Amino acid sequence: MKMKKNKKKEVVRCAVYTRVSTENQAEKDYSSLESQKEHILNFIKSRRFEGWELFGIYEDAGFSAASLERPELQRMLRDIRKGLIDVVLVYKINRLTRSHYEGFLLSD
């Protein structure tokens, strides 16, 4: 009789990044930090069977996407460089950056 090998799921450590640039934007239901976070956390939960786990939440409130000099973005990038994060999830790509060039650099 063959014994089934017990396959261990590989853990995928996920980071959640949210950002709003203005107070007005923070109060809108569809783009508030809470709304962005809720959507992304639900997505991670839907992938739990694939080993996806929340590593951390990084929130920049009141910062424009025109600059990469945002405290939580920089903290997240440090964690990526340390090998602590496998996947970064954002509600919309413009929450991360508005520049195609910077988006390319960040995805590398």
Secondary structure, 3 states (H helix, E strand, C coil): CCCCCCCCCCCEEEEEEEEECCHHHHHCCCCCHHHHHHHHHHHHHHCHHHCEEEEEEEEEECCCCCCCCCHHHHHHHHHHHCCCCCEEEECCHHHCCCCHHHHHHHHC
